[in-house]
């Protein structure tokens, strides 16, 4: 597994993967997976992840077209696949996803919290039942900034005062 660390408008990010797929992407000041083989000039999925994430944060993309291979249980993969279907600029609640999958909202929350592909699998689009912003491994201010970038009304209901970029795709397919 190789890693590439790069700056973005919302903080430093680490992308992990190999020549075939991206396996993890997270902000380095959040819940960051361990990595060993750091590369300065990535190719393949890691280079594409940097390019696409920066374009998304600059408002030039609304989705990602990356080969993904996150590690997780079959249930976590079901939740992550449901997250990947939440359209840009909208939010869903834990209860919405739980009802869709026939499980409890708490189970959805636990699987969401294990999402290794921050932003790419849009866990930031999942909110509490009242529309309030709830936990995000990258921090609630960053979650609010991402939702504001997308024009979501949930970000406007937030009590968080985040520094938000001023500028404003395709669906991901998760494979095992």
C-alpha positions in Angstrom: 0.0 0.0 0.0 1.2 3.5 -0.9 0.3 6.8 0.5 0.2 10.4 -0.8 -0.3 13.4 1.4 -1.4 16.7 -0.2 -2.9 20.1 0.8 -6.5 21.1 0.1 -8.6 24.1 0.8 -10.0 22.3 3.9 -6.7 20.9 5.2 -4.1 18.2 4.5 -5.3 14.9 3.2 -3.8 11.5 2.9 -4.8 9.1 0.1 -3.9 5.4 0.4 -4.1 2.7 -2.2 -2.2 0.9 -4.9 -2.0 0.9 -8.7 -5.5 -0.4 -9.0 -7.7 1.4 -6.4 -8.1 4.0 -3.7 -8.5 2.3 -0.3 -8.7 5.2 2.0 -8.8 9.0 2.0 -8.9 11.2 5.1 -7.9 14.5 6.6 -4.6 14.1 8.4 -5.9 15.9 11.5 -8.9 13.5 11.8 -9.1 9.8 12.1 -6.2 8.9 9.8 -5.2 5.4 8.9 -1.6 4.4 9.4 0.6 4.4 6.4 4.3 3.6 5.6 5.2 4.0 1.9 4.8 7.7 1.2 5.2 8.9 -2.4 5.8 12.4 -3.6 4.6 12.0 -7.2 1.7 9.6 -7.2 0.3 7.9 -10.3 -3.0 6.1 -11.0 -5.8 6.3 -8.4 -3.8 8.4 -5.9 -3.0 11.1 -8.5 -6.6 11.0 -9.7 -7.9 11.3 -6.1 -5.8 14.4 -5.5 -6.9 16.0 -8.8 -10.6 15.2 -8.3 -10.8 16.2 -4.6 -9.1 19.5 -5.3 -11.4 20.2 -8.2 -14.4 19.2 -6.1 -13.3 21.6 -3.3 -12.8 24.4 -5.9 -16.4 23.8 -7.1 -15.3 22.4 -10.5 -16.7 18.8 -9.8 -19.8 17.4 -8.1 -18.7 13.8 -7.9 -15.8 11.4 -8.2 -14.9 8.8 -10.8 -12.3 6.7 -8.9 -11.7 3.0 -8.5 -12.5 2.3 -4.9 -11.6 -0.7 -2.7 -12.4 0.1 1.0 -12.0 -2.6 3.6 -15.1 -3.3 5.6 -17.8 -5.8 6.6 -20.6 -6.6 4.1 -23.0 -4.5 6.2 -20.5 -1.5 6.1 -20.3 -1.9 2.3 -24.1 -1.7 2.1 -24.2 1.5 4.2 -21.3 3.0 2.2 -23.1 2.1 -1.1 -26.2 3.9 0.2 -24.1 7.0 1.1 -22.7 7.0 -2.4 -26.2 7.4 -3.7 -27.0 10.6 -1.8 -27.0 13.3 -4.4 -24.7 16.3 -4.3 -26.3 19.2 -2.4 -28.7 17.0 -0.4 -28.6 15.3 2.9 -30.3 12.2 4.3 -30.7 11.2 7.9 -29.4 8.1 9.7 -33.1 7.1 9.9 -33.6 7.4 6.2 -30.6 5.1 5.4 -31.7 2.7 8.2 -35.2 2.4 6.8 -33.8 1.8 3.3 -31.5 -1.0 4.6 -33.9 -2.5 7.2 -31.7 -1.8 10.2 -31.4 0.6 13.1 -30.1 4.2 12.8 -27.4 3.5 15.3 -26.0 0.7 13.2 -25.9 3.1 10.2 -24.1 5.6 12.4 -21.5 3.0 13.4 -20.9 1.9 9.8 -20.8 5.6 8.7 -18.1 6.3 11.3 -15.9 3.5 9.8 -16.1 5.0 6.2 -12.4 5.1 5.1 -13.1 7.3 2.1 -14.0 10.7 3.5 -15.7 13.0 1.0 -15.4 10.5 -1.9 -18.1 8.3 -0.2 -20.1 11.3 1.1 -20.6 10.6 4.8 -20.7 14.3 5.3 -24.2 14.2 3.7 -25.6 12.2 6.6 -27.3 14.3 9.3 -29.3 13.8 12.5 -33.1 13.3 12.4 -33.7 17.0 12.9 -31.3 18.0 10.2 -28.6 18.9 12.7 -25.0 18.2 11.9 -23.7 15.2 13.8 -20.3 13.6 14.1 -17.8 13.7 11.3 -14.2 12.3 11.6 -12.9 15.5 9.9 -14.7 17.7 12.4 -18.1 19.4 12.3 -16.7 22.7 10.9 -15.3 20.8 8.0 -18.6 18.9 7.5 -20.5 22.3 7.5 -18.0 23.7 5.0 -18.5 20.7 2.7 -22.3 21.0 2.9 -22.1 24.8 2.3 -19.9 24.2 -0.7 -22.7 21.8 -2.0 -25.4 24.3 -1.2 -27.2 22.1 1.3 -29.8 23.6 3.6 -28.5 21.4 6.5 -25.3 23.5 6.6 -27.3 26.7 6.9 -29.2 25.2 9.9 -25.9 24.4 11.6 -24.8 26.4 14.6 -21.2 25.9 13.4 -19.3 28.9 12.0 -17.0 27.3 9.6 -14.5 28.9 7.2 -16.2 28.0 3.9 -14.7 28.1 0.4 -16.4 30.6 -1.8 -16.5 28.6 -5.1 -18.9 25.9 -5.8 -19.8 14.1 -11.5 -20.4 10.8 -11.4 -21.3 8.1 -8.9 -18.7 6.0 -7.2 -18.9 2.2 -7.2 -17.5 0.4 -4.2 -15.9 -3.0 -4.8 -14.7 -5.5 -2.3 
